Amino acid sequence: MLRINCPYCGVRDHEEFSYFGDATKTYPGLEKENHAAWVDAVYTRNNPKGEHFEFWQHTLACRRWLVVKRNTITHDILEVMPARNRPIGATQPAPYNGPKASKGANT
């Protein structure tokens, strides 16, 4: 059984968490011309062998975002950290600043 040591809640079964993908992936900007890059970023996945950083959310408890360093061959969990503390090699996705108001829109 896969057990994840949440920094906030302690050791829990992986069924309390949701996997959200590669924590090392760089996401494009939100501009309209980046549509194809977003399709690639969301739907194209690597299948790395060995140690890998992954996003997980503790959905059934504290709801915090975590980065789990996991060996994809043995499934051993090597490290768990708050997502904001991930290492330099694991880049952050582009921030979402909400929808842009169009000219003449009521505010």
C-alpha positions in Angstrom: 0.0 0.0 0.0 1.3 3.5 -0.9 1.5 5.8 2.2 2.2 9.5 1.9 3.6 11.5 4.9 1.6 14.7 4.6 3.7 17.5 6.3 0.4 18.8 7.8 -1.5 15.7 8.7 1.0 12.9 9.1 1.2 9.5 7.3 -2.0 8.7 5.4 -3.1 6.2 2.7 -2.7 7.4 -0.9 -6.5 7.1 -1.4 -6.8 10.4 0.6 -4.8 12.2 -2.1 -5.3 13.1 -5.7 -2.5 12.9 -8.2 -2.1 16.0 -10.5 0.9 15.3 -12.6 4.5 16.3 -13.2 5.8 19.0 -10.8 8.7 19.8 -13.1 6.7 20.8 -16.1 6.8 24.4 -17.3 3.5 25.8 -18.4 3.0 28.5 -21.1 1.5 31.9 -20.6 -2.2 32.3 -20.8 -2.2 34.3 -24.1 -4.5 33.1 -26.9 -1.5 32.3 -29.1 -0.4 29.7 -26.6 -3.4 27.4 -27.1 -1.4 24.6 -28.9 1.3 24.8 -26.2 -1.4 24.4 -23.5 -2.9 21.4 -25.2 0.6 19.9 -25.3 1.3 20.8 -21.6 -2.0 19.3 -20.4 -2.3 16.2 -22.6 1.3 15.2 -23.4 2.9 13.3 -20.5 6.3 11.8 -20.0 6.6 8.4 -18.4 9.9 8.9 -16.5 11.8 6.0 -15.0 13.3 6.5 -11.6 13.0 9.5 -9.2 10.4 12.0 -10.2 8.6 15.0 -8.6 4.8 14.9 -8.8 2.0 17.2 -7.7 -0.5 15.7 -5.2 -3.3 17.3 -3.3 -4.5 16.0 0.1 -8.1 16.1 -1.0 -9.7 14.2 1.8 -8.1 16.1 4.7 -6.1 19.4 4.7 -6.6 20.0 0.9 -3.0 21.3 0.7 -0.9 20.9 -2.4 2.2 18.8 -2.1 5.2 17.7 -4.2 6.0 14.1 -3.8 9.4 12.8 -4.9 8.7 9.2 -5.9 10.6 6.4 -7.6 8.4 5.4 -10.5 10.0 1.9 -10.7 9.7 0.9 -7.0 6.9 3.3 -6.0 9.0 4.3 -3.0 8.2 7.7 -1.7 11.5 9.5 -1.1 10.3 12.9 0.0 7.1 14.9 0.5 7.1 18.7 0.7 4.6 21.6 0.5 4.3 22.6 -3.1 5.7 26.0 -2.4 8.9 24.4 -1.2 9.7 22.4 -4.3 13.3 22.4 -5.6 14.6 24.7 -8.3 14.4 22.0 -11.0 10.7 21.7 -10.4 9.3 24.9 -12.0 6.0 26.5 -11.1 3.1 26.7 -13.5 2.2 30.1 -14.9 0.0 32.0 -12.4 -3.7 32.4 -13.2 -4.8 36.0 -12.7 -8.5 35.6 -13.6 -10.3 36.5 -16.8 -9.3 39.8 -18.4 -12.1 42.4 -18.6 -13.0 43.4 -22.1 -13.5 47.0 -23.1 -16.9 48.3 -22.2 -17.6 45.5 -19.8 -19.6 46.3 -16.7 -17.6 46.1 -13.5 
